[in-house]
């Protein structure tokens, strides 16, 4: 009887470790970033919904790839956040709010 309880606790600990840092439901992770385009130089600040892991490291790769398709180069991922941070960034991002 003790062994199944230990297995259940071990499994619970493993699952918590695996899912730590992930949003509760899919689609709840966003990144704000700065990007540029050359010739002529253009800069923009934007907000993007992420499909991958909700970390700055994973966001850098995903944001850079998606921006590159439209000729933009990622300069910096400023932060990753959940949907509670969207409204405060909408005006600053303007036409680059959830564009890519």
N, C-alpha and C positions, 0 to 999 in steps of 0.2 A: 504494500500500500504506500510506503514511503517513496519508493522508486518512481512510480508514475507522477507523484507530486513534484519531485525533483526535476523530472523531465519536462513537466509543464512550466515550471519556473524558468528552467534553462531556455526553453523555446520562447517564452515571453520576453526574456532578457535579450535574446538574439533578435527577435522582431523589433523591439524598441531600438536596438542599436542600428539595425539596417534602415529603419525609417526615420531616424532622427534627422532633423533638418529638412524633411520633405513637407510640403503643405498638406493639409488634411485631405483635400480633394484636388483632382487634376484641374489645371487651369488657374490656380491661385497664385502663381509665382510670376513676378514681373521684374524687369531690370530697367533702370534709367542709365543713359549712356551719352557720350559725346562722340561725334563722328565728323569726318571731313571728306571733301571731294576737291581734287586739284583741277587747275586750268579751266576756269578761274577758281581761286580758292573759295570754298563754301564750307561753313561750319553749321552743325545743328545739334540740338539737344533733343533726345527722344525717349520714349517709353515703349518697351516691347514685352509682350507676353512670352514667357519661356515654356518650352515643351520638355526640356531636360531637367536635370537636377537643379534645385534652387540654391546654388552656391555661386559666388562671384567667379570662381575658376571655371565652372561649367558655362556660366553666362557669357564669359569672354569669347569662348569658342563659338557658341550658338549665335550670339549677336554679330560677331565678325563675319561669319559665313553668310548670314541672311542679308547683312548690309552690302557685302561685296557683290552680290547678285545685281544690285542696283547702282554699282559704281562708287559706293561709299567705303571709307576706311574707318574702322573703329579706332578711336583714340583712347577711350577709357570707359569701363563700366563703373559707374559711381556707386550703385547699391543694388541689392536685390530685396524685394519686399512682397508682401501679399496684397490682396485687393484693397485693404484698408488704406494703403498709401497712394492709390490711383488719383483720387480727386484733387489732392494737393499738388499734383504734378501736371495735370491736364492743361492748364493755361500756359505753363512754361514750355511744354512740348509742342503746343500748337498743332500744325499739320503733321508732325512726326509722332503724335500720340497714337500708339497702337497701329502705326502704318505698316510696319514690316513684320 
